[in-house]
């Protein structure tokens, strides 16, 4: 059934300034069948004014006839005309105009009227555009809001992976689409800028609002606001977010594995009743000052690793210690502790004179544990990639943290007044060589583990 018929529609406006006549609409002919839709396209920012101009042209044309339900529009009740506008007219933003269809003068933009487009046809017209953008591929589907209303949740779930274009959807439809993807276990992101987008922005796992054109309601509902309204910024934000999460995990890895090493050292020394503790209290305090501060902070500013965007999204409900992370912490911490005890054993029973054995063993254990943790900071910089692949010196902050920590530790080991304070003694070249060999062992072992 034909509900709107427009023949020879022409509209001439008289400008406010100068009184010039502007031919807004030329010879326009179209009809709208029941269930079809008229999309009015105009430049961004001119939506309301343009829509009002079109409606005015339909109400009071300069020339031509406009008939609604077989009656001249001037004889139709305003309520009926308003109902038609609500149900069959809409505005679509575009950044272009068609001068061969409309006249543009005195900075007045006059839109294109796409008449007689049914919902399925509108979806079909959107598909080629989506294909050019890389959104629509062979085998994909384009679905309108009307079609979506006719689907059950089961049907939507079955077709969901194939639907890449939605046309003329309402806020309820958007929430339904978000729910459908979440039922499949996906992390769902929703972008929007209008008030009607707010419910779906809130429902999505990550709501993204436009910072420039977005309404305050959409911004309040969103998790992320694009300050430049550029979708490419989302990709950059995801990359940075993954880098930040990875760096937090690296810092936790470093701190916990090092502290497990200290616990293993003292626990085994107590368990096997060593003649003395491998570390005295002041050494433990110094150790935590040197190793738990600057290197951990340096890991927090580690550059984003290559290929981070090619990794699949992590499970939002998975524990931080999942996927073998807890096991890596445990065995690396135990390794650090055993290396420290090996240094203590060699200093006590192998390398030192009997009269100096206790002091030498304590000093070697202290030096080994501290340097071991400083070197260990380098091999936790990447969970998968080799240290030599990412670059040994590619993090300037880590380089500075290592040098500062090394300088502070050497001062405690080599400066006589500090030796008295921290209960250390001078070490022989052989003892230094053993300490350095043991301290660098975690780097070698962890790099081999990455390669396996």
C-alpha positions as CSV (number, residue, x, y, z in Angstrom):
1,X,0.0,0.0,0.0
2,X,1.3,3.4,-1.0
3,X,1.2,5.8,1.9
4,X,3.2,8.8,0.5
5,X,3.4,10.0,-3.0
6,X,5.5,13.0,-4.1
7,X,5.4,14.4,-7.6
8,X,7.4,17.3,-9.0
9,X,8.4,18.5,-5.6
10,X,10.1,21.9,-5.7
11,X,11.0,24.2,-2.9
12,X,12.3,27.8,-3.1
13,X,13.6,29.6,0.0
14,X,14.0,33.3,0.5
15,X,17.2,34.0,2.4
16,X,17.0,36.2,5.5
17,X,19.9,38.4,4.3
18,X,19.4,40.1,1.0
19,X,16.1,38.4,0.2
20,X,17.6,36.2,-2.5
21,X,15.7,33.2,-3.7
22,X,17.4,29.9,-3.4
23,X,16.1,26.8,-5.2
24,X,16.4,24.2,-2.4
25,X,14.7,21.2,-4.0
26,X,14.4,20.7,-7.7
27,X,12.0,18.3,-9.5
28,X,11.7,15.4,-6.9
29,X,9.5,12.4,-7.5
30,X,9.3,9.4,-5.1
31,X,6.8,7.2,-3.3
32,X,6.9,5.3,-0.1
33,X,5.1,2.0,0.4
34,X,3.9,0.7,3.7
35,X,6.9,-0.7,5.7
36,X,9.4,1.4,3.7
37,X,11.6,4.1,5.0
38,X,12.8,7.5,3.8
39,X,16.5,8.3,4.8
40,X,17.5,11.9,4.7
41,X,21.2,12.4,4.3
42,X,23.1,15.6,5.3
43,X,26.3,17.0,6.5
44,X,27.4,16.4,10.1
45,X,26.2,19.1,12.4
46,X,23.3,20.2,10.2
47,X,21.0,17.4,11.0
48,X,18.1,19.1,12.8
49,X,18.0,22.1,10.5
50,X,18.2,19.9,7.4
51,X,15.5,17.6,8.6
52,X,13.2,20.5,9.4
53,X,13.9,22.0,5.9
54,X,12.8,18.7,4.3
55,X,9.7,18.4,6.3
56,X,8.9,22.0,5.5
57,X,9.3,21.3,1.8
58,X,6.9,18.4,2.1
59,X,4.4,20.5,4.0
60,X,4.5,23.6,1.9
61,X,6.1,22.9,-1.5
62,X,6.7,25.7,-3.9
63,X,5.5,23.4,-6.7
64,X,4.4,19.8,-7.0
65,X,2.0,17.6,-5.0
66,X,2.5,15.7,-1.8
67,X,-0.2,13.1,-0.9
68,X,-0.3,11.1,2.3
69,X,-2.7,8.1,2.3
70,X,-4.3,9.5,-0.9
71,X,-5.0,12.9,0.6
72,X,-3.2,16.2,0.0
73,X,-0.7,16.7,2.8
74,X,-2.3,20.1,3.6
75,X,-5.6,18.3,4.4
76,X,-4.0,15.7,6.6
77,X,-4.2,16.0,10.4
78,X,-1.0,17.1,12.0
79,X,-1.1,14.0,14.3
80,X,-1.2,11.7,11.2
81,X,1.6,13.6,9.6
82,X,3.7,13.5,12.8
83,X,3.2,9.8,13.0
84,X,4.4,9.3,9.5
85,X,7.5,11.4,10.2
86,X,8.2,9.4,13.3
87,X,7.8,6.0,11.7
88,X,9.1,6.6,8.1
89,X,11.6,9.5,8.2
90,X,15.1,9.6,9.5
91,X,18.4,11.4,9.2
92,X,21.7,9.9,8.1
93,X,24.9,12.0,8.5
94,X,27.1,12.2,5.5
95,X,30.2,14.4,4.7
96,X,29.2,15.1,1.1
97,X,26.4,16.6,-1.0
98,X,25.2,15.9,-4.5
99,X,25.1,19.2,-6.5
100,X,23.5,17.6,-9.4
101,X,20.4,16.9,-7.3
102,X,20.3,19.9,-5.0
103,X,21.3,23.5,-5.1
104,X,23.7,24.8,-2.5
105,X,23.9,28.6,-2.2
106,X,24.6,31.1,0.6
107,X,26.1,28.3,2.8
108,X,22.8,26.5,2.8
109,X,23.2,22.7,2.6
110,X,20.3,20.8,1.1
111,X,20.2,17.1,1.6
112,X,19.6,14.1,-0.6
113,X,16.3,12.3,-0.1
114,X,16.5,8.5,-0.6
115,X,12.9,7.6,-0.9
116,X,11.1,4.3,-1.2
117,X,13.9,2.3,0.5
118,X,12.6,-0.8,2.4
119,X,14.5,-2.1,5.4
120,X,15.9,-5.1,3.5
121,X,16.9,-2.8,0.6
122,X,18.6,-0.4,3.0
123,X,20.6,-3.3,4.5
124,X,21.5,-4.4,1.0
125,X,22.7,-0.8,0.1
126,X,24.9,-0.7,3.2
127,X,26.6,-4.0,2.4
128,X,28.8,-2.7,-0.5
129,X,29.9,0.2,1.6
130,X,30.7,-2.1,4.5
131,X,32.6,-4.4,2.0
132,X,34.8,-1.5,0.9
133,X,35.6,-0.8,4.6
134,X,36.5,-4.4,5.2
135,X,33.6,-5.0,7.5
136,X,31.5,-7.1,5.2
137,X,33.0,-10.2,3.6
138,X,31.8,-13.1,1.5
139,X,29.3,-15.2,3.5
140,X,28.4,-12.3,5.9
141,X,24.9,-11.0,6.4
142,X,23.4,-7.6,6.7
143,X,20.3,-7.4,9.1
144,X,17.9,-4.6,9.8
145,X,16.1,-3.8,13.0
146,X,12.9,-5.2,11.7
147,X,14.5,-8.5,10.8
148,X,16.1,-8.6,14.3
149,X,12.7,-8.2,15.9
150,X,11.6,-11.3,14.1
151,X,14.5,-13.4,15.4
152,X,14.4,-15.5,18.6
153,X,17.5,-15.4,20.8
154,X,18.3,-18.9,19.6
155,X,18.1,-17.8,15.9
156,X,20.2,-14.7,16.7
157,X,22.9,-16.8,18.5
158,X,23.1,-19.1,15.5
159,X,23.4,-16.3,12.9
160,X,25.4,-13.9,15.0
161,X,28.9,-14.9,13.7
162,X,27.8,-14.2,10.1
163,X,26.1,-10.8,10.8
164,X,28.5,-8.0,10.2
165,X,26.2,-5.1,9.3
166,X,23.1,-3.9,11.3
167,X,20.8,-1.2,9.8
168,X,18.2,0.9,11.6
169,X,18.6,-0.7,15.1
170,X,17.0,0.7,18.2
171,X,18.6,0.9,21.7
172,X,16.9,-2.4,22.6
173,X,18.4,-4.0,19.6
174,X,21.9,-2.8,20.5
175,X,21.6,-4.3,24.0
176,X,20.3,-7.6,22.5
177,X,23.3,-7.7,20.2
178,X,25.7,-7.1,23.1
179,X,24.0,-9.8,25.2
180,X,24.2,-12.3,22.3
181,X,28.0,-11.8,22.0
182,X,28.5,-12.0,25.7
183,X,26.5,-15.3,25.8
184,X,29.2,-16.7,23.5
185,X,31.9,-15.8,26.1
186,X,33.3,-12.8,24.1
187,X,34.6,-9.5,25.5
188,X,32.2,-7.0,23.9
189,X,33.1,-3.4,23.1
190,X,30.4,-0.9,22.1
191,X,31.0,2.5,20.5
192,X,28.4,5.3,20.5
193,X,27.9,9.0,20.8
194,X,24.1,9.5,21.4
195,X,21.7,9.2,24.3
196,X,20.2,6.1,22.7
197,X,23.6,4.4,22.8
198,X,24.0,4.8,26.6
199,X,22.2,1.5,27.6
200,X,24.4,-0.6,25.3
201,X,27.5,1.3,26.3
202,X,26.8,0.5,29.9
203,X,26.0,-3.1,29.2
204,X,29.1,-3.8,27.1
205,X,32.3,-4.9,28.8
206,X,34.0,-1.9,27.3
207,X,31.8,1.1,26.3
208,X,33.6,3.6,24.1
209,X,32.1,7.1,23.7
210,X,33.1,10.0,21.4
211,X,34.8,12.8,23.2
212,X,34.0,15.5,20.6
213,X,30.6,14.7,19.3
214,X,29.4,12.5,22.1
215,X,26.6,13.5,24.5
216,X,27.3,13.7,28.2
217,X,25.0,10.8,28.8
218,X,27.0,8.5,26.5
219,X,30.3,9.7,28.1
220,X,29.0,8.9,31.6
221,X,27.9,5.5,30.5
222,X,31.2,4.6,28.8
223,X,34.4,3.0,30.1
224,X,36.5,4.8,27.6
225,X,36.2,8.2,25.9
226,X,37.9,8.9,22.6
227,X,39.2,12.5,22.9
228,X,39.8,12.8,19.2
229,X,36.8,10.7,17.9
230,X,39.2,8.6,16.0
231,X,38.6,4.9,16.0
232,X,42.3,4.2,15.3
233,X,42.8,5.5,18.8
234,X,41.0,2.5,20.1
235,X,43.6,0.2,18.6
236,X,46.4,2.3,20.2
237,X,44.6,2.3,23.5
238,X,44.2,-1.5,23.5
239,X,47.9,-1.9,22.7
240,X,48.9,0.4,25.5
241,X,46.5,-1.3,27.9
242,X,48.0,-4.7,27.1
243,X,51.4,-3.2,27.6
244,X,50.5,-1.8,31.0
245,X,48.9,-5.1,32.2
246,X,52.0,-7.0,31.0
247,X,54.3,-4.6,32.9
248,X,52.3,-5.0,36.1
249,X,52.6,-8.7,35.7
250,X,56.3,-8.5,35.1
251,X,56.8,-6.4,38.3
252,X,54.8,-8.9,40.3
253,X,56.8,-11.7,38.8
254,X,60.1,-10.1,39.7
255,X,59.1,-9.1,43.3
256,X,57.5,-12.4,44.2
257,X,60.2,-14.6,42.7
258,X,62.9,-12.6,44.5
259,X,61.1,-12.7,47.8
260,X,60.5,-16.5,47.4
261,X,64.3,-16.8,46.9
262,X,64.9,-14.9,50.2
263,X,62.3,-17.1,52.0
264,X,63.9,-20.3,50.6
265,X,67.3,-19.2,51.8
266,X,66.4,-18.5,55.4
267,X,63.9,-21.4,55.6
268,X,66.4,-24.0,54.5
269,X,69.2,-22.5,56.6
270,X,66.9,-22.8,59.7
271,X,65.7,-26.2,58.7
272,X,69.1,-27.7,58.4
273,X,70.5,-25.8,61.4
274,X,73.3,-23.8,59.8
275,X,76.0,-22.5,62.2
276,X,74.7,-19.0,61.4
277,X,72.0,-17.4,59.3
278,X,73.2,-16.8,55.8
279,X,72.0,-13.2,56.1
280,X,71.9,-10.8,59.0
281,X,68.9,-8.5,59.5
282,X,70.6,-5.3,58.2
283,X,71.6,-7.2,55.0
284,X,68.0,-8.2,54.5
285,X,66.8,-4.6,54.9
286,X,69.5,-3.4,52.5
287,X,68.6,-6.2,50.0
288,X,65.0,-5.1,49.9
289,X,66.0,-1.5,49.4
290,X,68.3,-2.2,46.5
291,X,66.4,-4.9,44.6
292,X,62.7,-4.2,45.4
293,X,62.6,-0.5,44.4
294,X,64.2,0.8,41.3
295,X,64.2,-2.5,39.2
296,X,60.5,-3.1,39.9
297,X,59.7,0.5,38.9
298,X,61.8,0.1,35.7
299,X,59.8,-2.9,34.8
300,X,56.7,-0.7,35.0
301,X,57.9,1.4,32.1
302,X,59.0,-1.4,29.9
303,X,58.2,-0.7,26.2
304,X,55.3,-2.5,24.7
305,X,56.5,-5.8,23.2
306,X,56.3,-6.6,19.5
307,X,53.3,-8.7,18.5
308,X,51.3,-7.8,21.6
309,X,48.2,-7.1,19.4
310,X,48.5,-10.6,17.7
311,X,47.9,-12.3,21.0
312,X,44.4,-13.5,21.8
313,X,42.4,-11.6,24.4
314,X,43.0,-12.9,27.9
315,X,40.2,-14.4,29.9
316,X,38.8,-11.6,32.1
317,X,37.9,-14.1,34.8
318,X,41.2,-16.0,34.8
319,X,43.5,-15.6,37.8
320,X,46.7,-13.6,37.5
321,X,48.6,-16.7,38.4
322,X,46.9,-18.9,35.7
323,X,48.6,-20.4,32.7
324,X,51.8,-21.5,34.5
325,X,52.6,-18.1,36.0
326,X,52.6,-19.4,39.6
327,X,54.8,-22.3,38.6
328,X,57.4,-19.9,37.0
329,X,57.4,-17.8,40.2
330,X,58.0,-20.8,42.3
331,X,60.8,-22.5,40.4
332,X,62.6,-19.3,39.7
333,X,62.4,-18.2,43.4
334,X,63.6,-21.6,44.5
335,X,66.5,-21.3,42.0
336,X,67.6,-18.0,43.5
337,X,67.4,-19.4,47.0
338,X,69.5,-22.5,46.1
339,X,72.1,-20.4,44.3
340,X,72.4,-18.2,47.4
341,X,72.8,-21.3,49.6
342,X,75.4,-22.7,47.2
343,X,77.4,-19.5,47.5
344,X,77.2,-19.8,51.3
345,X,78.3,-23.4,51.2
346,X,81.3,-22.7,49.0
347,X,82.3,-19.8,51.2
348,X,82.0,-21.8,54.4
349,X,83.6,-25.1,53.3
350,X,85.5,-24.7,50.1
351,X,87.0,-21.2,49.3
352,X,87.8,-19.5,52.6
353,X,90.3,-20.0,55.3
354,X,88.9,-21.7,58.4
355,X,89.2,-18.6,60.6
356,X,87.3,-16.4,58.1
357,X,84.9,-19.0,56.8
358,X,81.7,-17.7,58.6
359,X,82.2,-14.0,57.5
360,X,83.2,-15.0,54.0
361,X,80.3,-17.3,53.6
362,X,77.9,-14.6,54.8
363,X,79.4,-12.1,52.5
364,X,79.2,-14.4,49.5
365,X,75.6,-15.3,50.2
366,X,74.7,-11.6,50.6
367,X,76.5,-10.6,47.4
368,X,75.1,-13.5,45.4
369,X,71.5,-12.9,46.4
370,X,71.6,-9.2,45.7
371,X,73.3,-9.5,42.3
372,X,71.2,-12.5,41.4
373,X,68.1,-10.4,41.8
374,X,69.5,-7.5,39.9
375,X,70.4,-9.7,37.0
376,X,67.0,-11.5,37.3
377,X,65.2,-8.2,36.5
378,X,66.5,-8.5,33.0
379,X,65.2,-11.9,32.2
380,X,61.6,-11.1,33.5
381,X,61.4,-8.2,31.0
382,X,59.6,-10.6,28.5
383,X,57.6,-13.7,29.2
384,X,58.1,-15.2,25.8
385,X,60.8,-13.3,23.8
386,X,64.5,-13.7,24.4
387,X,66.3,-10.9,26.2
388,X,68.6,-10.6,23.2
389,X,65.6,-10.3,20.8
390,X,64.0,-7.4,22.7
391,X,67.4,-5.8,23.3
392,X,69.5,-6.1,26.5
393,X,69.7,-2.3,26.8
394,X,66.3,-1.3,25.2
395,X,64.8,-0.1,28.5
396,X,66.9,2.9,29.7
397,X,65.1,2.9,33.0
398,X,66.2,-0.7,33.7
399,X,69.8,0.2,32.7
400,X,69.9,3.0,35.2
401,X,68.2,1.0,37.9
402,X,70.7,-1.8,37.5
403,X,73.7,0.5,37.6
404,X,72.4,2.3,40.6
405,X,71.7,-0.9,42.5
406,X,75.1,-2.4,41.4
407,X,76.9,0.7,42.6
408,X,75.2,0.7,46.0
409,X,75.9,-3.0,46.5
410,X,79.6,-2.7,45.5
411,X,79.9,0.2,48.0
412,X,78.6,-2.0,50.8
413,X,80.9,-4.9,49.8
414,X,84.1,-2.8,49.1
415,X,84.1,0.4,51.2
416,X,85.6,-0.4,54.7
417,X,83.2,1.8,56.8
418,X,80.2,0.2,55.1
419,X,81.7,-3.2,55.5
420,X,81.6,-2.7,59.3
421,X,78.0,-1.6,59.2
422,X,76.7,-4.5,57.0
423,X,79.0,-7.2,58.4
424,X,80.8,-8.0,55.2
425,X,84.5,-8.8,54.5
426,X,86.7,-8.4,51.4
427,X,86.4,-11.2,48.9
428,X,89.2,-12.8,46.9
429,X,89.2,-12.8,43.1
430,X,88.1,-16.4,43.1
431,X,85.2,-15.7,45.4
432,X,84.2,-12.7,43.2
433,X,84.3,-15.0,40.2
434,X,82.1,-17.6,41.9
435,X,79.6,-14.9,43.1
436,X,79.3,-13.5,39.6
437,X,78.9,-16.9,38.0
438,X,76.1,-17.8,40.4
439,X,74.4,-14.4,40.1
440,X,74.2,-14.6,36.3
441,X,72.9,-18.1,36.3
442,X,69.1,-17.1,36.5
443,X,69.5,-15.2,33.2
444,X,71.0,-18.2,31.5
445,X,68.5,-20.7,32.8
446,X,65.5,-18.5,32.1
447,X,66.6,-17.8,28.6
448,X,67.0,-21.5,28.0
449,X,63.6,-22.1,29.4
450,X,62.1,-19.5,26.9
451,X,63.8,-21.3,24.0
452,X,62.4,-24.7,24.9
